[in-house]
Amino acid sequence: MTQKLTPTQMAWRAAQDIANGAYVNLGIGFPEMVAKFQPPGREAIFHTENGILGFGEAPAAGAEDWDLINAGKKAVTIKPGTAFFHHADSFAMVRGGHLDVAILGAYEVAETGDLANWSTGLRGVPAVGGAMDLVHGAKTVAVITDHVTKDGKPKLVQRCSLPLTGVGCVTRIYSSLAVIDIVDGHFVLREKLAALSVEDLQALTGATLHLESAVTDLDVPAL
């Protein structure tokens, strides 16, 4: 397979689409890195369901304050205006529709927008957790994921085979090979790596990629 984006590059690309002033929840794993890459002149307000609003990027190694962590138990920094609150209040924000964007990881995403990002198996995320609330409470749900599994199987599929986190909830996917929207129950290709043909990308995707306009190059910095 052709060269693919790193998790850091996928996080950078996702950050470019976040509007100034948006309230954003970043899921465990790849999405946590999005906080590092706010474009100049834009500032998102990041939310974590364990009770922080307005946190900053991860601290430098050795500078962690382990009383300041996100839902994935990763150290964060605080900024002027950061707020702390009870777990129940955090979920009231989620369920009340007060988040503009949720960015999550995924095991599978279906062309219908269904999301599977937990597993009943022995490995991986052992329970659905707060993601179930996030995918139906946030106004927009995006996914950051490798395009295929470690053994080369598509993660973008016609129908999910794993337990669902949410139904018809995902609208955009930032994969290691492409940016894909979900429109009217099908995948619409927006951007792809320049070195990868549409035909090669299709061969790595488990459902049909539709082309509704010119596909642009997925261009990211060497982070």
FENTA-V533673 format. One line per field, one symbol per residue. ss: DSSP state (H for helix, E for strand, C for the rest). phi: phi as a letter, one per 20 degrees, with the letter a starting at -180 (. if undefined). psi: psi as a letter, one per 40 degrees, with the letter a starting at -180 (. if undefined). A space follows every 50 residues. Layout:
# FENTA-V533673
ss=???
phi=???
psi=???
This chain:
# FENTA-V533673
ss=CCCCCCHHHHHHHHHCCCCCCCEEEECCCHHHHHHHCCCCCCCCEEEECC CEEEECCCCCCCCCCCCCECCCCCECCEEEEEEECCHHHHHHHHHCCCCC EEEECCCEEECCCCEECCCCCCCCCCCCCCHHHHHHHCCEEEEEECCECC CCCECEECCCCCCCCECCCCCEEEECCEEEEEECCEEEEEEECCCCCHHH HHHCCECCEECCCCCEECCCCCC
phi=.fgcffgffffgffffeefgnfecddffngfgfgffcffgncbededcfe occnfdffffgndfdfedcefemefcddcgngdcbfgffffffffemeef bcdcebebcefenfcccbbefednfebflfggfffdeffccccdbffcff dnefedcfcfeegeebdldedbcdefcadcedclmbfdfdbbfffdfgff fgfedebfeeddbfeefedcfee
psi=iiiiiidddddddddeehiheihhhhiibdddedeefhiheihihhhhee fhhfiaiiiiheeiheegiadefiiiiiihehiiiidddddddddefehd hhhiiidihieeeihhfiieaeiaheidaeddddeedidhhihhiidiid eeiiehidiieihidihfdhdihgieeihhihhffihhhdiihdehiddd dddeheihhiheihhihghiig.
